[in-house]
Amino acid sequence: MKITHVAYDRYELELTEPYTIAYQTISAATNFVLKLHTDSGHVGYGCAAPDLVVTGEQADEVAQAIDQIIAPALVAQRPFHYARLLEELKPVLKSSALAMVDAALYDLIAKAAGVPLYEFLGGYRSSIATSITIGILPVAETLERAKRYVGEGFGIIKVKGGLDLDEDIARLRLIRKTYPQLTLRFDGNQGYSLLQALQFVSLAQPIGIEILEQPTSINEEALMGTLSLHSPIAVMADESLKTLADAFRLTQHELTDMINIKIQKVGGIWAAMHINSVAKAAANEVMIGCLDECSLGIAGGLHFALSRSNIVYADLDGHLDFVDDPFKDLFTLKGGILTPNGLPGLGRV
């Protein structure tokens, strides 16, 4: 099987409503879908979700990279040589563009094998529970949103915060009082100082918070290590982790209890495998997260999560925010549980 030509689609995806995190408000996202056609008739699909803050890419850079770098590098190549192809492209592509190529190559390989990608990668489990996220909203609106999500069957809610410690605690207390059995996670998105983060832990522990995600700035990484040392709530690195070297540094110096691997952020499944192995060796638990990605991008994270024994947490809800998701039926979401559709590769025929 050889790649015969490369094509792509660009989608400007409107969010159903803007959402706010500690450092920005987001109302829309650009996604790219790469299509690798082969002489066997198989087509491999991959998604890029460029984000200037997270991946360092403008959308136009991804389009330019497809035309000038990706297509020339892949035409006439065999997808089974993905390790070499990805290593050659890594120095000249930023992370979401590389993740897009990575997913399309893996999609082709799994399709050639005739199995869903998660089975090709290891097939440890066949479904996983995901959280759904509430952005920074006033207390009453936060509870209303939680009511909606619980009504839709979600058992895990992640609350964004980091702008106002007192209001963050008030929101969490009200959700816990209303829904005692709900699993709650909190994402500070770098919004707290160390003192605020320690205060948050003290106030949040009685509420019952499962995970505290990136509460302090990536520019003061040692603070997260101090917090991890003193926090009974598991502290997870997100924005601090973009590369294999980051994973090694964070775990070697015991700066975190958990890591959040986002396929778009680390450059694909191939890179995620290495990062996950470092986390496993360091006894750090792992969550698979996402950016503002259509279902095709989410599917890549889902299949990877299902392939590894130590990935027991998922935050794969980015596709739910779009007015119109261009990819549907790649997986089901029922009662907060994600399950692939069972078709080969990522599930797109």
C-alpha positions as CSV (number, residue, x, y, z in Angstrom):
1,M,0.0,0.0,0.0
2,K,1.4,3.4,-1.1
3,I,0.0,6.9,-0.7
4,T,-1.0,8.2,-4.1
5,H,-2.2,11.7,-3.3
6,V,-3.0,14.1,-0.4
7,A,-6.0,16.3,0.1
8,Y,-7.6,18.2,2.9
9,D,-10.7,20.1,4.1
10,R,-10.7,23.2,6.2
11,Y,-13.6,23.7,8.6
12,E,-14.4,26.9,10.4
13,L,-16.4,25.6,13.4
14,E,-18.7,27.8,15.4
15,L,-19.2,27.0,19.1
16,T,-22.7,26.7,20.4
17,E,-21.7,29.4,22.9
18,P,-18.4,31.0,23.8
19,Y,-16.7,29.6,26.9
20,T,-14.2,31.2,29.3
21,I,-11.1,29.8,30.9
22,A,-8.6,31.6,33.2
23,Y,-6.6,33.1,30.3
24,Q,-9.1,33.6,27.4
25,T,-12.6,33.4,26.0
26,I,-13.2,31.1,22.9
27,S,-16.1,31.3,20.4
28,A,-14.9,29.4,17.3
29,A,-12.2,27.0,16.2
30,T,-10.5,25.9,12.9
31,N,-10.1,22.2,12.2
32,F,-8.3,20.6,9.3
33,V,-9.0,17.1,8.0
34,L,-6.1,15.4,6.1
35,K,-7.0,12.7,3.6
36,L,-4.3,10.3,2.5
37,H,-5.4,8.3,-0.6
38,T,-3.7,5.1,-1.4
39,D,-3.3,2.6,-4.3
40,S,-5.2,0.0,-2.2
41,G,-8.3,2.2,-2.1
42,H,-8.0,2.9,1.6
43,V,-8.2,6.5,2.7
44,G,-6.6,7.7,5.9
45,Y,-8.1,10.6,7.9
46,G,-6.4,12.8,10.4
47,C,-7.5,16.0,12.3
48,A,-5.5,19.1,13.2
49,A,-6.9,21.6,15.7
50,P,-4.4,24.5,15.7
51,D,-4.4,26.7,18.7
52,L,-2.0,29.6,19.0
53,V,-1.7,29.3,22.7
54,V,-1.5,25.6,23.0
55,T,0.1,24.3,19.8
56,G,1.7,27.5,18.6
57,E,0.1,27.4,15.2
58,Q,-2.1,29.8,13.2
59,A,-4.6,28.0,10.9
60,D,-3.0,29.3,7.8
61,E,0.3,27.8,8.8
62,V,-1.3,24.3,8.8
63,A,-2.7,24.8,5.3
64,Q,0.6,26.0,4.1
65,A,2.3,23.0,5.8
66,I,0.0,20.5,4.0
67,D,0.8,21.9,0.6
68,Q,4.5,22.6,1.0
69,I,5.7,20.0,3.4
70,I,3.2,17.2,4.2
71,A,2.1,16.3,0.6
72,P,5.6,16.2,-0.9
73,A,6.9,14.1,2.0
74,L,4.1,11.5,1.9
75,V,3.2,10.9,-1.7
76,A,4.7,7.5,-2.9
77,Q,5.4,6.5,0.7
78,R,4.2,3.4,2.5
79,P,2.1,4.2,5.7
80,F,3.8,1.2,7.4
81,H,7.0,3.3,7.6
82,Y,5.2,5.7,9.9
83,A,8.0,5.9,12.5
84,R,10.5,7.2,9.9
85,L,8.0,9.5,8.3
86,L,6.9,11.1,11.6
87,E,10.5,11.5,12.7
88,E,11.4,13.2,9.5
89,L,8.4,15.5,9.7
90,K,8.7,16.3,13.4
91,P,11.4,19.0,13.0
92,V,9.5,20.9,10.4
93,L,5.9,20.7,11.7
94,K,4.2,22.0,14.8
95,S,2.2,19.7,17.0
96,S,-1.3,19.7,15.6
97,A,-0.1,19.4,12.0
98,L,2.1,16.5,13.0
99,A,-0.8,14.9,15.0
100,M,-2.9,15.1,11.9
101,V,-0.4,13.2,9.8
102,D,0.1,10.7,12.6
103,A,-3.6,10.0,12.9
104,A,-4.0,9.5,9.1
105,L,-1.1,7.1,8.9
106,Y,-2.4,5.1,11.9
107,D,-5.9,5.1,10.4
108,L,-4.5,3.6,7.1
109,I,-2.5,0.9,8.9
110,A,-5.5,-0.2,11.1
111,K,-7.7,-0.2,8.0
112,A,-5.2,-2.4,6.2
113,A,-5.3,-4.8,9.2
114,G,-9.1,-4.7,9.1
115,V,-9.5,-3.7,12.8
116,P,-10.4,-0.6,14.8
117,L,-7.4,1.5,15.7
118,Y,-7.6,0.8,19.4
119,E,-7.4,-3.0,18.7
120,F,-4.4,-2.4,16.5
121,L,-2.7,-0.4,19.3
122,G,-3.4,-3.0,22.0
123,G,-7.1,-3.2,22.6
124,Y,-7.0,-3.0,26.4
125,R,-10.6,-1.9,26.9
126,S,-13.5,-1.1,24.6
127,S,-15.0,2.0,26.2
128,I,-14.2,4.7,28.7
129,A,-16.1,7.3,30.7
130,T,-15.5,11.0,29.8
131,S,-16.0,14.1,31.8
132,I,-17.8,17.1,30.4
133,T,-16.6,20.6,31.1
134,I,-18.3,23.7,32.6
135,G,-16.4,26.9,31.8
136,I,-16.2,29.9,34.1
137,L,-19.7,30.9,34.8
138,P,-21.6,32.6,37.7
139,V,-22.7,30.2,40.5
140,A,-26.3,29.9,39.4
141,E,-25.4,29.3,35.8
142,T,-22.9,26.7,36.8
143,L,-25.5,24.8,38.7
144,E,-28.0,25.0,35.8
145,R,-25.3,23.7,33.4
146,A,-24.5,20.8,35.8
147,K,-28.2,20.0,36.0
148,R,-28.4,19.7,32.2
149,Y,-25.3,17.5,32.0
150,V,-26.5,15.2,34.8
151,G,-29.8,14.9,33.0
152,E,-27.9,13.8,29.8
153,G,-26.3,11.0,31.8
154,F,-22.8,12.4,32.6
155,G,-21.4,11.2,35.9
156,I,-18.2,13.2,35.7
157,I,-18.0,17.0,35.5
158,K,-14.9,19.2,35.2
159,V,-15.3,22.7,36.4
160,K,-13.0,25.5,35.0
161,G,-11.8,28.2,37.3
162,G,-8.8,30.2,38.4
163,L,-10.1,33.7,38.3
164,D,-11.8,34.0,41.7
165,L,-11.0,31.4,44.4
166,D,-14.1,32.2,46.5
167,E,-16.4,31.8,43.6
168,D,-14.7,28.7,42.4
169,I,-15.3,27.1,45.8
170,A,-18.9,28.3,46.0
171,R,-19.6,26.7,42.6
172,L,-18.1,23.4,43.6
173,R,-19.9,23.4,46.9
174,L,-23.3,24.0,45.3
175,I,-22.8,21.2,42.7
176,R,-21.7,18.8,45.4
177,K,-24.6,19.6,47.6
178,T,-27.1,19.1,44.7
179,Y,-25.4,16.0,43.3
180,P,-23.6,14.1,46.1
181,Q,-22.7,11.1,43.8
182,L,-21.2,13.2,41.0
183,T,-17.5,12.9,40.3
184,L,-16.0,16.4,40.3
185,R,-12.7,17.6,38.7
186,F,-11.4,21.1,38.7
187,D,-9.1,22.9,36.2
188,G,-7.4,26.1,37.3
189,N,-5.8,26.8,33.9
190,Q,-2.8,28.4,35.6
191,G,-4.9,31.0,37.3
192,Y,-3.7,30.5,40.9
193,S,-0.7,31.6,42.9
194,L,0.8,28.9,45.2
195,L,-1.0,30.4,48.2
196,Q,-4.3,30.4,46.4
197,A,-3.8,26.8,45.2
198,L,-3.0,25.7,48.8
199,Q,-6.1,27.5,50.0
200,F,-8.1,25.9,47.2
201,V,-6.9,22.4,48.3
202,S,-7.8,23.1,51.9
203,L,-11.3,24.2,51.0
204,A,-12.0,21.7,48.2
205,Q,-10.9,18.6,50.0
206,P,-14.1,18.3,52.1
207,I,-16.1,18.9,48.9
208,G,-14.6,15.8,47.3
209,I,-12.6,16.8,44.2
210,E,-10.9,13.9,42.2
211,I,-8.4,15.9,40.2
212,L,-6.9,19.4,40.4
213,E,-5.6,20.3,36.9
214,Q,-2.8,22.8,36.3
215,P,-3.6,25.3,39.0
216,T,-0.4,27.3,38.8
217,S,1.6,29.0,36.0
218,I,3.8,27.0,33.6
219,N,6.4,29.8,34.2
220,E,6.7,28.8,37.9
221,E,6.8,25.0,37.5
222,A,8.4,24.4,40.9
223,L,5.2,25.7,42.5
224,M,3.2,22.8,41.2
225,G,5.8,20.4,42.7
226,T,5.3,22.1,46.1
227,L,1.6,21.8,45.8
228,S,1.7,18.2,44.7
229,L,3.8,17.4,47.8
230,H,1.3,18.9,50.2
231,S,-2.0,18.2,48.4
232,P,-4.3,15.3,49.2
233,I,-6.0,16.0,45.9
234,A,-4.2,14.6,42.9
235,V,-2.5,17.5,41.0
236,M,-2.3,17.1,37.2
237,A,-0.1,18.8,34.7
238,D,-1.6,20.0,31.4
239,E,-0.2,23.1,29.9
240,S,3.2,22.2,31.4
241,L,3.4,19.1,29.2
242,K,3.9,19.3,25.5
243,T,6.9,17.0,24.8
244,L,8.5,13.8,25.9
245,A,11.2,15.9,27.6
246,D,8.5,17.7,29.5
247,A,7.1,14.4,30.7
248,F,10.6,13.3,31.9
249,R,11.3,16.5,33.7
250,L,7.9,16.7,35.4
251,T,8.0,13.1,36.7
252,Q,11.8,13.0,37.4
253,H,11.4,16.0,39.8
254,E,8.0,14.8,41.2
255,L,6.3,18.0,40.1
256,T,3.0,16.4,39.5
257,D,0.8,13.4,40.4
258,M,-0.8,13.0,37.0
259,I,-0.4,14.1,33.4
260,N,-2.9,15.2,30.8
261,I,-1.9,13.9,27.3
262,K,-3.6,15.8,24.5
263,I,-2.9,14.3,21.1
264,Q,-3.0,17.6,19.4
265,K,-0.6,19.1,21.9
266,V,2.1,16.4,21.9
267,G,2.1,15.7,18.2
268,G,0.2,12.5,17.8
269,I,-0.3,9.0,19.0
270,W,3.3,8.0,18.3
271,A,4.6,10.7,20.6
272,A,1.8,10.0,23.1
273,M,2.9,6.4,23.5
274,H,6.4,7.5,24.6
275,I,5.0,10.1,27.0
276,N,2.6,7.6,28.5
277,S,5.4,5.1,29.0
278,V,7.4,7.7,31.0
279,A,4.3,8.4,33.1
280,K,3.7,4.7,33.7
281,A,7.4,4.3,34.8
282,A,7.0,7.2,37.2
283,A,3.6,5.9,38.6
284,N,1.9,9.0,37.3
285,E,-1.7,8.4,36.4
286,V,-2.8,9.6,32.9
287,M,-5.8,11.4,31.4
288,I,-6.4,11.8,27.7
289,G,-7.7,15.3,27.0
290,C,-8.5,17.3,23.9
291,L,-8.7,20.8,22.4
292,D,-11.6,22.1,20.4
293,E,-11.7,19.2,18.0
294,C,-14.4,17.7,15.8
295,S,-15.3,14.0,16.4
296,L,-12.4,12.8,14.1
297,G,-9.9,14.4,16.4
298,I,-11.7,13.1,19.5
299,A,-11.7,9.6,18.0
300,G,-7.8,9.6,17.9
301,G,-7.6,10.3,21.6
302,L,-10.3,7.8,22.3
303,H,-8.7,5.0,20.5
304,F,-5.3,5.7,22.1
305,A,-6.9,5.8,25.6
306,L,-8.6,2.4,25.0
307,S,-5.3,0.8,24.1
308,R,-3.4,1.4,27.3
309,S,-4.0,-0.1,30.8
310,N,-2.8,2.9,32.8
311,I,-5.1,5.4,31.0
312,V,-8.2,5.4,33.1
313,Y,-9.3,9.0,32.8
314,A,-10.7,10.8,29.8
315,D,-11.7,14.4,29.1
316,L,-12.9,14.0,25.5
317,D,-15.8,16.4,25.1
318,G,-14.5,19.1,22.7
319,H,-16.7,18.0,19.8
320,L,-19.9,18.6,21.8
321,D,-19.3,22.4,21.7
322,F,-19.7,22.8,17.9
323,V,-22.9,23.9,16.2
324,D,-22.1,21.5,13.4
325,D,-19.6,18.6,13.8
326,P,-18.5,17.5,10.3
327,F,-17.8,14.0,11.5
328,K,-20.4,11.9,13.2
329,D,-21.0,8.2,14.0
330,L,-17.3,7.4,14.7
331,F,-18.3,6.6,18.3
332,T,-21.3,6.7,20.6
333,L,-21.7,8.7,23.7
334,K,-24.3,7.3,26.1
335,G,-24.4,7.9,29.8
336,G,-21.1,9.6,29.6
337,I,-19.4,6.5,28.1
338,L,-17.5,6.7,24.8
339,T,-17.5,3.6,22.6
340,P,-16.0,3.4,19.1
341,N,-18.3,2.2,16.3
342,G,-16.3,-1.0,15.6
343,L,-15.2,-0.2,12.1
344,P,-11.6,-0.4,11.0
345,G,-9.2,2.5,11.7
346,L,-10.8,5.5,13.3
347,G,-14.2,4.4,12.1
348,R,-14.6,6.5,8.9
349,V,-15.2,4.3,5.9
